[in-house]
Amino acid sequence: MMIADLCSGDLLMALAWSLPTGFDTPITYFYVIYFTVLLVHRQRRDDHNCEIKYGKDWKKYKEMVRYRIVPYVY
């Protein structure tokens, strides 16, 4: 999906900025968690809009492209 290409790098950068702080506090991972929730919400909204716009072609596309953001995960 198009969103996966744009966001996987952003998620990796957000995680890379948080990892040097260690795991003592979850506060440093707030941005990663917030960004992930934001992207999942955006993906679902875009999926709904594309289904309305493209109809059966969108369903065919979803059969060919099974994963939404992260392959084999989501």
PyMOL Python script that loads the backbone (N, CA, C, O; Angstrom):
from pymol import cmd

cmd.read_pdbstr("""\
ATOM      1  N   MET A   1       0.832  -1.173   0.000  1.00  0.00           N
ATOM      2  CA  MET A   1       0.000   0.000   0.000  1.00  0.00           C
ATOM      3  C   MET A   1       0.883   1.245   0.000  1.00  0.00           C
ATOM      4  O   MET A   1       2.027   1.192   0.451  1.00  0.00           O
ATOM      5  N   MET A   2       0.374   2.334  -0.490  1.00  0.00           N
ATOM      6  CA  MET A   2       1.180   3.542  -0.551  1.00  0.00           C
ATOM      7  C   MET A   2       1.574   4.040   0.828  1.00  0.00           C
ATOM      8  O   MET A   2       2.700   4.498   1.019  1.00  0.00           O
ATOM      9  N   ILE A   3       0.682   3.959   1.775  1.00  0.00           N
ATOM     10  CA  ILE A   3       0.963   4.460   3.117  1.00  0.00           C
ATOM     11  C   ILE A   3       2.122   3.709   3.766  1.00  0.00           C
ATOM     12  O   ILE A   3       2.877   4.290   4.546  1.00  0.00           O
ATOM     13  N   ALA A   4       2.268   2.434   3.453  1.00  0.00           N
ATOM     14  CA  ALA A   4       3.343   1.638   4.045  1.00  0.00           C
ATOM     15  C   ALA A   4       4.703   2.154   3.619  1.00  0.00           C
ATOM     16  O   ALA A   4       5.632   2.188   4.427  1.00  0.00           O
ATOM     17  N   ASP A   5       4.835   2.556   2.368  1.00  0.00           N
ATOM     18  CA  ASP A   5       6.111   3.059   1.881  1.00  0.00           C
ATOM     19  C   ASP A   5       6.510   4.343   2.583  1.00  0.00           C
ATOM     20  O   ASP A   5       7.685   4.561   2.880  1.00  0.00           O
ATOM     21  N   LEU A   6       5.534   5.187   2.844  1.00  0.00           N
ATOM     22  CA  LEU A   6       5.828   6.475   3.453  1.00  0.00           C
ATOM     23  C   LEU A   6       6.090   6.388   4.949  1.00  0.00           C
ATOM     24  O   LEU A   6       6.886   7.158   5.486  1.00  0.00           O
ATOM     25  N   CYS A   7       5.435   5.469   5.614  1.00  0.00           N
ATOM     26  CA  CYS A   7       5.421   5.485   7.069  1.00  0.00           C
ATOM     27  C   CYS A   7       6.422   4.558   7.726  1.00  0.00           C
ATOM     28  O   CYS A   7       6.804   4.788   8.873  1.00  0.00           O
ATOM     29  N   SER A   8       6.854   3.528   7.044  1.00  0.00           N
ATOM     30  CA  SER A   8       7.769   2.602   7.702  1.00  0.00           C
ATOM     31  C   SER A   8       9.070   3.291   8.082  1.00  0.00           C
ATOM     32  O   SER A   8       9.627   3.013   9.144  1.00  0.00           O
ATOM     33  N   GLY A   9       9.555   4.177   7.241  1.00  0.00           N
ATOM     34  CA  GLY A   9      10.766   4.931   7.569  1.00  0.00           C
ATOM     35  C   GLY A   9      10.554   5.870   8.737  1.00  0.00           C
ATOM     36  O   GLY A   9      11.424   6.008   9.597  1.00  0.00           O
ATOM     37  N   ASP A  10       9.403   6.516   8.771  1.00  0.00           N
ATOM     38  CA  ASP A  10       9.077   7.425   9.875  1.00  0.00           C
ATOM     39  C   ASP A  10       8.992   6.675  11.196  1.00  0.00           C
ATOM     40  O   ASP A  10       9.472   7.159  12.221  1.00  0.00           O
ATOM     41  N   LEU A  11       8.379   5.487  11.173  1.00  0.00           N
ATOM     42  CA  LEU A  11       8.290   4.688  12.398  1.00  0.00           C
ATOM     43  C   LEU A  11       9.678   4.237  12.860  1.00  0.00           C
ATOM     44  O   LEU A  11       9.973   4.256  14.055  1.00  0.00           O
ATOM     45  N   LEU A  12      10.515   3.839  11.928  1.00  0.00           N
ATOM     46  CA  LEU A  12      11.876   3.423  12.299  1.00  0.00           C
ATOM     47  C   LEU A  12      12.675   4.580  12.881  1.00  0.00           C
ATOM     48  O   LEU A  12      13.427   4.394  13.838  1.00  0.00           O
ATOM     49  N   MET A  13      12.520   5.769  12.315  1.00  0.00           N
ATOM     50  CA  MET A  13      13.233   6.929  12.857  1.00  0.00           C
ATOM     51  C   MET A  13      12.735   7.270  14.256  1.00  0.00           C
ATOM     52  O   MET A  13      13.533   7.573  15.143  1.00  0.00           O
ATOM     53  N   ALA A  14      11.420   7.222  14.456  1.00  0.00           N
ATOM     54  CA  ALA A  14      10.864   7.518  15.776  1.00  0.00           C
ATOM     55  C   ALA A  14      11.377   6.509  16.805  1.00  0.00           C
ATOM     56  O   ALA A  14      11.719   6.876  17.929  1.00  0.00           O
ATOM     57  N   LEU A  15      11.428   5.256  16.416  1.00  0.00           N
ATOM     58  CA  LEU A  15      11.944   4.233  17.321  1.00  0.00           C
ATOM     59  C   LEU A  15      13.435   4.430  17.585  1.00  0.00           C
ATOM     60  O   LEU A  15      13.901   4.256  18.711  1.00  0.00           O
ATOM     61  N   ALA A  16      14.170   4.789  16.553  1.00  0.00           N
ATOM     62  CA  ALA A  16      15.612   5.021  16.717  1.00  0.00           C
ATOM     63  C   ALA A  16      15.894   6.185  17.661  1.00  0.00           C
ATOM     64  O   ALA A  16      16.891   6.159  18.383  1.00  0.00           O
ATOM     65  N   TRP A  17      15.052   7.189  17.670  1.00  0.00           N
ATOM     66  CA  TRP A  17      15.237   8.320  18.581  1.00  0.00           C
ATOM     67  C   TRP A  17      14.935   7.920  20.016  1.00  0.00           C
ATOM     68  O   TRP A  17      15.471   8.516  20.950  1.00  0.00           O
ATOM     69  N   SER A  18      14.085   6.919  20.203  1.00  0.00           N
ATOM     70  CA  SER A  18      13.685   6.519  21.551  1.00  0.00           C
ATOM     71  C   SER A  18      14.594   5.459  22.154  1.00  0.00           C
ATOM     72  O   SER A  18      14.807   5.451  23.367  1.00  0.00           O
ATOM     73  N   LEU A  19      15.123   4.582  21.348  1.00  0.00           N
ATOM     74  CA  LEU A  19      15.909   3.461  21.859  1.00  0.00           C
ATOM     75  C   LEU A  19      17.135   3.858  22.689  1.00  0.00           C
ATOM     76  O   LEU A  19      17.431   3.171  23.668  1.00  0.00           O
ATOM     77  N   PRO A  20      17.857   4.921  22.353  1.00  0.00           N
ATOM     78  CA  PRO A  20      19.024   5.270  23.180  1.00  0.00           C
ATOM     79  C   PRO A  20      18.685   5.612  24.630  1.00  0.00           C
ATOM     80  O   PRO A  20      19.577   5.610  25.479  1.00  0.00           O
ATOM     81  N   THR A  21      17.434   5.903  24.931  1.00  0.00           N
ATOM     82  CA  THR A  21      17.055   6.251  26.297  1.00  0.00           C
ATOM     83  C   THR A  21      16.869   5.022  27.178  1.00  0.00           C
ATOM     84  O   THR A  21      16.726   5.138  28.395  1.00  0.00           O
ATOM     85  N   GLY A  22      16.870   3.844  26.559  1.00  0.00           N
ATOM     86  CA  GLY A  22      16.686   2.626  27.340  1.00  0.00           C
ATOM     87  C   GLY A  22      15.219   2.352  27.598  1.00  0.00           C
ATOM     88  O   GLY A  22      14.343   2.920  26.946  1.00  0.00           O
ATOM     89  N   PHE A  23      14.961   1.478  28.554  1.00  0.00           N
ATOM     90  CA  PHE A  23      13.587   1.070  28.839  1.00  0.00           C
ATOM     91  C   PHE A  23      13.169   1.384  30.276  1.00  0.00           C
ATOM     92  O   PHE A  23      12.269   0.740  30.814  1.00  0.00           O
ATOM     93  N   ASP A  24      13.810   2.362  30.893  1.00  0.00           N
ATOM     94  CA  ASP A  24      13.495   2.714  32.271  1.00  0.00           C
ATOM     95  C   ASP A  24      12.151   3.420  32.399  1.00  0.00           C
ATOM     96  O   ASP A  24      11.473   3.291  33.418  1.00  0.00           O
ATOM     97  N   THR A  25      11.766   4.166  31.363  1.00  0.00           N
ATOM     98  CA  THR A  25      10.511   4.913  31.425  1.00  0.00           C
ATOM     99  C   THR A  25       9.786   4.833  30.079  1.00  0.00           C
ATOM    100  O   THR A  25      10.431   4.874  29.032  1.00  0.00           O
ATOM    101  N   PRO A  26       8.475   4.721  30.092  1.00  0.00           N
ATOM    102  CA  PRO A  26       7.743   4.679  28.829  1.00  0.00           C
ATOM    103  C   PRO A  26       7.546   6.063  28.198  1.00  0.00           C
ATOM    104  O   PRO A  26       7.080   6.158  27.062  1.00  0.00           O
ATOM    105  N   ILE A  27       7.888   7.117  28.907  1.00  0.00           N
ATOM    106  CA  ILE A  27       7.666   8.471  28.412  1.00  0.00           C
ATOM    107  C   ILE A  27       8.431   8.717  27.117  1.00  0.00           C
ATOM    108  O   ILE A  27       7.928   9.393  26.219  1.00  0.00           O
ATOM    109  N   THR A  28       9.626   8.183  27.015  1.00  0.00           N
ATOM    110  CA  THR A  28      10.414   8.423  25.812  1.00  0.00           C
ATOM    111  C   THR A  28       9.840   7.693  24.592  1.00  0.00           C
ATOM    112  O   THR A  28      10.201   8.008  23.458  1.00  0.00           O
ATOM    113  N   TYR A  29       8.969   6.743  24.814  1.00  0.00           N
ATOM    114  CA  TYR A  29       8.359   6.007  23.708  1.00  0.00           C
ATOM    115  C   TYR A  29       6.964   6.532  23.364  1.00  0.00           C
ATOM    116  O   TYR A  29       6.258   5.937  22.551  1.00  0.00           O
ATOM    117  N   PHE A  30       6.572   7.644  23.981  1.00  0.00           N
ATOM    118  CA  PHE A  30       5.258   8.216  23.720  1.00  0.00           C
ATOM    119  C   PHE A  30       5.098   8.563  22.247  1.00  0.00           C
ATOM    120  O   PHE A  30       4.049   8.295  21.661  1.00  0.00           O
ATOM    121  N   TYR A  31       6.131   9.160  21.635  1.00  0.00           N
ATOM    122  CA  TYR A  31       6.046   9.561  20.230  1.00  0.00           C
ATOM    123  C   TYR A  31       5.854   8.342  19.323  1.00  0.00           C
ATOM    124  O   TYR A  31       5.054   8.395  18.388  1.00  0.00           O
ATOM    125  N   VAL A  32       6.561   7.264  19.578  1.00  0.00           N
ATOM    126  CA  VAL A  32       6.432   6.058  18.762  1.00  0.00           C
ATOM    127  C   VAL A  32       5.020   5.490  18.887  1.00  0.00           C
ATOM    128  O   VAL A  32       4.406   5.122  17.885  1.00  0.00           O
ATOM    129  N   ILE A  33       4.513   5.420  20.093  1.00  0.00           N
ATOM    130  CA  ILE A  33       3.169   4.881  20.313  1.00  0.00           C
ATOM    131  C   ILE A  33       2.121   5.794  19.682  1.00  0.00           C
ATOM    132  O   ILE A  33       1.214   5.315  19.002  1.00  0.00           O
ATOM    133  N   TYR A  34       2.236   7.081  19.898  1.00  0.00           N
ATOM    134  CA  TYR A  34       1.302   8.039  19.321  1.00  0.00           C
ATOM    135  C   TYR A  34       1.318   7.963  17.799  1.00  0.00           C
ATOM    136  O   TYR A  34       0.262   7.947  17.166  1.00  0.00           O
ATOM    137  N   PHE A  35       2.493   7.916  17.217  1.00  0.00           N
ATOM    138  CA  PHE A  35       2.642   7.882  15.764  1.00  0.00           C
ATOM    139  C   PHE A  35       2.056   6.594  15.183  1.00  0.00           C
ATOM    140  O   PHE A  35       1.437   6.616  14.119  1.00  0.00           O
ATOM    141  N   THR A  36       2.248   5.480  15.876  1.00  0.00           N
ATOM    142  CA  THR A  36       1.690   4.209  15.420  1.00  0.00           C
ATOM    143  C   THR A  36       0.166   4.254  15.422  1.00  0.00           C
ATOM    144  O   THR A  36      -0.470   3.828  14.458  1.00  0.00           O
ATOM    145  N   VAL A  37      -0.416   4.766  16.492  1.00  0.00           N
ATOM    146  CA  VAL A  37      -1.876   4.893  16.558  1.00  0.00           C
ATOM    147  C   VAL A  37      -2.369   5.824  15.455  1.00  0.00           C
ATOM    148  O   VAL A  37      -3.382   5.543  14.814  1.00  0.00           O
ATOM    149  N   LEU A  38      -1.676   6.909  15.234  1.00  0.00           N
ATOM    150  CA  LEU A  38      -2.043   7.858  14.196  1.00  0.00           C
ATOM    151  C   LEU A  38      -2.027   7.206  12.816  1.00  0.00           C
ATOM    152  O   LEU A  38      -2.944   7.415  12.021  1.00  0.00           O
ATOM    153  N   LEU A  39      -0.992   6.418  12.526  1.00  0.00           N
ATOM    154  CA  LEU A  39      -0.871   5.784  11.218  1.00  0.00           C
ATOM    155  C   LEU A  39      -1.909   4.692  11.005  1.00  0.00           C
ATOM    156  O   LEU A  39      -2.440   4.550   9.903  1.00  0.00           O
ATOM    157  N   VAL A  40      -2.204   3.924  12.041  1.00  0.00           N
ATOM    158  CA  VAL A  40      -3.224   2.873  11.912  1.00  0.00           C
ATOM    159  C   VAL A  40      -4.587   3.515  11.665  1.00  0.00           C
ATOM    160  O   VAL A  40      -5.357   3.036  10.832  1.00  0.00           O
ATOM    161  N   HIS A  41      -4.885   4.582  12.377  1.00  0.00           N
ATOM    162  CA  HIS A  41      -6.152   5.290  12.160  1.00  0.00           C
ATOM    163  C   HIS A  41      -6.220   5.839  10.740  1.00  0.00           C
ATOM    164  O   HIS A  41      -7.256   5.731  10.083  1.00  0.00           O
ATOM    165  N   ARG A  42      -5.130   6.423  10.265  1.00  0.00           N
ATOM    166  CA  ARG A  42      -5.090   6.961   8.903  1.00  0.00           C
ATOM    167  C   ARG A  42      -5.277   5.855   7.875  1.00  0.00           C
ATOM    168  O   ARG A  42      -5.994   6.039   6.891  1.00  0.00           O
ATOM    169  N   GLN A  43      -4.646   4.717   8.089  1.00  0.00           N
ATOM    170  CA  GLN A  43      -4.760   3.609   7.146  1.00  0.00           C
ATOM    171  C   GLN A  43      -6.200   3.124   7.056  1.00  0.00           C
ATOM    172  O   GLN A  43      -6.702   2.870   5.961  1.00  0.00           O
ATOM    173  N   ARG A  44      -6.857   2.995   8.184  1.00  0.00           N
ATOM    174  CA  ARG A  44      -8.252   2.532   8.184  1.00  0.00           C
ATOM    175  C   ARG A  44      -9.168   3.548   7.506  1.00  0.00           C
ATOM    176  O   ARG A  44     -10.086   3.171   6.778  1.00  0.00           O
ATOM    177  N   ARG A  45      -8.921   4.819   7.742  1.00  0.00           N
ATOM    178  CA  ARG A  45      -9.716   5.871   7.108  1.00  0.00           C
ATOM    179  C   ARG A  45      -9.497   5.869   5.592  1.00  0.00           C
ATOM    180  O   ARG A  45     -10.456   5.970   4.826  1.00  0.00           O
ATOM    181  N   ASP A  46      -8.240   5.754   5.160  1.00  0.00           N
ATOM    182  CA  ASP A  46      -7.947   5.708   3.730  1.00  0.00           C
ATOM    183  C   ASP A  46      -8.540   4.464   3.079  1.00  0.00           C
ATOM    184  O   ASP A  46      -9.039   4.526   1.955  1.00  0.00           O
ATOM    185  N   ASP A  47      -8.487   3.329   3.787  1.00  0.00           N
ATOM    186  CA  ASP A  47      -9.051   2.093   3.264  1.00  0.00           C
ATOM    187  C   ASP A  47     -10.551   2.245   3.035  1.00  0.00           C
ATOM    188  O   ASP A  47     -11.079   1.814   2.010  1.00  0.00           O
ATOM    189  N   HIS A  48     -11.226   2.855   3.990  1.00  0.00           N
ATOM    190  CA  HIS A  48     -12.673   3.069   3.871  1.00  0.00           C
ATOM    191  C   HIS A  48     -12.982   3.982   2.684  1.00  0.00           C
ATOM    192  O   HIS A  48     -13.891   3.700   1.903  1.00  0.00           O
ATOM    193  N   ASN A  49     -12.232   5.068   2.548  1.00  0.00           N
ATOM    194  CA  ASN A  49     -12.464   6.002   1.452  1.00  0.00           C
ATOM    195  C   ASN A  49     -12.180   5.377   0.090  1.00  0.00           C
ATOM    196  O   ASN A  49     -12.907   5.625  -0.871  1.00  0.00           O
ATOM    197  N   CYS A  50     -11.134   4.575   0.007  1.00  0.00           N
ATOM    198  CA  CYS A  50     -10.810   3.911  -1.257  1.00  0.00           C
ATOM    199  C   CYS A  50     -11.852   2.855  -1.613  1.00  0.00           C
ATOM    200  O   CYS A  50     -12.164   2.660  -2.787  1.00  0.00           O
ATOM    201  N   GLU A  51     -12.388   2.176  -0.605  1.00  0.00           N
ATOM    202  CA  GLU A  51     -13.431   1.186  -0.870  1.00  0.00           C
ATOM    203  C   GLU A  51     -14.679   1.859  -1.439  1.00  0.00           C
ATOM    204  O   GLU A  51     -15.326   1.313  -2.333  1.00  0.00           O
ATOM    205  N   ILE A  52     -15.013   3.022  -0.934  1.00  0.00           N
ATOM    206  CA  ILE A  52     -16.158   3.766  -1.462  1.00  0.00           C
ATOM    207  C   ILE A  52     -15.874   4.245  -2.891  1.00  0.00           C
ATOM    208  O   ILE A  52     -16.734   4.166  -3.768  1.00  0.00           O
ATOM    209  N   LYS A  53     -14.671   4.735  -3.102  1.00  0.00           N
ATOM    210  CA  LYS A  53     -14.329   5.330  -4.397  1.00  0.00           C
ATOM    211  C   LYS A  53     -14.130   4.286  -5.494  1.00  0.00           C
ATOM    212  O   LYS A  53     -14.596   4.479  -6.617  1.00  0.00           O
ATOM    213  N   TYR A  54     -13.436   3.172  -5.182  1.00  0.00           N
ATOM    214  CA  TYR A  54     -13.048   2.218  -6.214  1.00  0.00           C
ATOM    215  C   TYR A  54     -13.875   0.931  -6.223  1.00  0.00           C
ATOM    216  O   TYR A  54     -13.819   0.173  -7.192  1.00  0.00           O
ATOM    217  N   GLY A  55     -14.631   0.677  -5.173  1.00  0.00           N
ATOM    218  CA  GLY A  55     -15.537  -0.468  -5.130  1.00  0.00           C
ATOM    219  C   GLY A  55     -14.864  -1.816  -5.294  1.00  0.00           C
ATOM    220  O   GLY A  55     -13.964  -2.170  -4.532  1.00  0.00           O
ATOM    221  N   LYS A  56     -15.315  -2.578  -6.310  1.00  0.00           N
ATOM    222  CA  LYS A  56     -14.809  -3.943  -6.481  1.00  0.00           C
ATOM    223  C   LYS A  56     -13.331  -3.972  -6.869  1.00  0.00           C
ATOM    224  O   LYS A  56     -12.640  -4.947  -6.573  1.00  0.00           O
ATOM    225  N   ASP A  57     -12.837  -2.927  -7.523  1.00  0.00           N
ATOM    226  CA  ASP A  57     -11.410  -2.878  -7.847  1.00  0.00           C
ATOM    227  C   ASP A  57     -10.563  -2.789  -6.579  1.00  0.00           C
ATOM    228  O   ASP A  57      -9.471  -3.354  -6.510  1.00  0.00           O
ATOM    229  N   TRP A  58     -11.071  -2.083  -5.591  1.00  0.00           N
ATOM    230  CA  TRP A  58     -10.346  -1.970  -4.324  1.00  0.00           C
ATOM    231  C   TRP A  58     -10.296  -3.317  -3.605  1.00  0.00           C
ATOM    232  O   TRP A  58      -9.291  -3.664  -2.985  1.00  0.00           O
ATOM    233  N   LYS A  59     -11.389  -4.070  -3.694  1.00  0.00           N
ATOM    234  CA  LYS A  59     -11.404  -5.403  -3.083  1.00  0.00           C
ATOM    235  C   LYS A  59     -10.411  -6.323  -3.778  1.00  0.00           C
ATOM    236  O   LYS A  59      -9.760  -7.136  -3.121  1.00  0.00           O
ATOM    237  N   LYS A  60     -10.283  -6.207  -5.105  1.00  0.00           N
ATOM    238  CA  LYS A  60      -9.288  -6.998  -5.837  1.00  0.00           C
ATOM    239  C   LYS A  60      -7.877  -6.607  -5.411  1.00  0.00           C
ATOM    240  O   LYS A  60      -7.011  -7.463  -5.230  1.00  0.00           O
ATOM    241  N   TYR A  61      -7.662  -5.312  -5.254  1.00  0.00           N
ATOM    242  CA  TYR A  61      -6.346  -4.827  -4.815  1.00  0.00           C
ATOM    243  C   TYR A  61      -5.995  -5.372  -3.436  1.00  0.00           C
ATOM    244  O   TYR A  61      -4.863  -5.789  -3.194  1.00  0.00           O
ATOM    245  N   LYS A  62      -6.982  -5.366  -2.529  1.00  0.00           N
ATOM    246  CA  LYS A  62      -6.728  -5.857  -1.174  1.00  0.00           C
ATOM    247  C   LYS A  62      -6.437  -7.361  -1.156  1.00  0.00           C
ATOM    248  O   LYS A  62      -5.719  -7.837  -0.276  1.00  0.00           O
ATOM    249  N   GLU A  63      -6.977  -8.101  -2.104  1.00  0.00           N
ATOM    250  CA  GLU A  63      -6.645  -9.526  -2.203  1.00  0.00           C
ATOM    251  C   GLU A  63      -5.203  -9.719  -2.654  1.00  0.00           C
ATOM    252  O   GLU A  63      -4.530 -10.650  -2.212  1.00  0.00           O
ATOM    253  N   MET A  64      -4.729  -8.839  -3.536  1.00  0.00           N
ATOM    254  CA  MET A  64      -3.351  -8.938  -4.022  1.00  0.00           C
ATOM    255  C   MET A  64      -2.352  -8.429  -2.989  1.00  0.00           C
ATOM    256  O   MET A  64      -1.271  -8.998  -2.838  1.00  0.00           O
ATOM    257  N   VAL A  65      -2.708  -7.359  -2.276  1.00  0.00           N
ATOM    258  CA  VAL A  65      -1.835  -6.752  -1.271  1.00  0.00           C
ATOM    259  C   VAL A  65      -2.473  -7.028   0.080  1.00  0.00           C
ATOM    260  O   VAL A  65      -3.374  -6.304   0.504  1.00  0.00           O
ATOM    261  N   ARG A  66      -2.013  -8.064   0.752  1.00  0.00           N
ATOM    262  CA  ARG A  66      -2.678  -8.532   1.962  1.00  0.00           C
ATOM    263  C   ARG A  66      -2.338  -7.725   3.215  1.00  0.00           C
ATOM    264  O   ARG A  66      -3.152  -7.652   4.135  1.00  0.00           O
ATOM    265  N   TYR A  67      -1.170  -7.129   3.266  1.00  0.00           N
ATOM    266  CA  TYR A  67      -0.753  -6.424   4.482  1.00  0.00           C
ATOM    267  C   TYR A  67      -0.884  -4.923   4.284  1.00  0.00           C
ATOM    268  O   TYR A  67      -0.661  -4.416   3.184  1.00  0.00           O
ATOM    269  N   ARG A  68      -1.240  -4.221   5.333  1.00  0.00           N
ATOM    270  CA  ARG A  68      -1.562  -2.805   5.226  1.00  0.00           C
ATOM    271  C   ARG A  68      -0.365  -1.898   5.459  1.00  0.00           C
ATOM    272  O   ARG A  68      -0.120  -0.986   4.670  1.00  0.00           O
ATOM    273  N   ILE A  69       0.380  -2.133   6.527  1.00  0.00           N
ATOM    274  CA  ILE A  69       1.502  -1.262   6.848  1.00  0.00           C
ATOM    275  C   ILE A  69       2.798  -2.057   6.960  1.00  0.00           C
ATOM    276  O   ILE A  69       3.771  -1.759   6.267  1.00  0.00           O
ATOM    277  N   VAL A  70       2.816  -3.057   7.822  1.00  0.00           N
ATOM    278  CA  VAL A  70       4.013  -3.867   8.060  1.00  0.00           C
ATOM    279  C   VAL A  70       3.771  -5.287   7.537  1.00  0.00           C
ATOM    280  O   VAL A  70       2.886  -5.977   8.042  1.00  0.00           O
ATOM    281  N   PRO A  71       4.538  -5.737   6.538  1.00  0.00           N
ATOM    282  CA  PRO A  71       4.322  -7.084   6.006  1.00  0.00           C
ATOM    283  C   PRO A  71       4.396  -8.163   7.069  1.00  0.00           C
ATOM    284  O   PRO A  71       5.272  -8.138   7.933  1.00  0.00           O
ATOM    285  N   TYR A  72       3.486  -9.098   7.002  1.00  0.00           N
ATOM    286  CA  TYR A  72       3.365 -10.244   7.907  1.00  0.00           C
ATOM    287  C   TYR A  72       2.962  -9.863   9.329  1.00  0.00           C
ATOM    288  O   TYR A  72       2.874 -10.733  10.196  1.00  0.00           O
ATOM    289  N   VAL A  73       2.714  -8.566   9.584  1.00  0.00           N
ATOM    290  CA  VAL A  73       2.282  -8.136  10.911  1.00  0.00           C
ATOM    291  C   VAL A  73       0.907  -7.494  10.839  1.00  0.00           C
ATOM    292  O   VAL A  73      -0.024  -7.935  11.512  1.00  0.00           O
ATOM    293  N   TYR A  74       0.776  -6.439  10.011  1.00  0.00           N
ATOM    294  CA  TYR A  74      -0.491  -5.723   9.884  1.00  0.00           C
ATOM    295  C   TYR A  74      -0.616  -5.168   8.486  1.00  0.00           C
ATOM    296  O   TYR A  74      -1.615  -4.526   8.164  1.00  0.00           O
TER     297      TYR A  74
END
""", "prot")
cmd.dss("prot")
cmd.show_as("cartoon", "prot")
cmd.util.cbc("prot")
cmd.orient("prot")
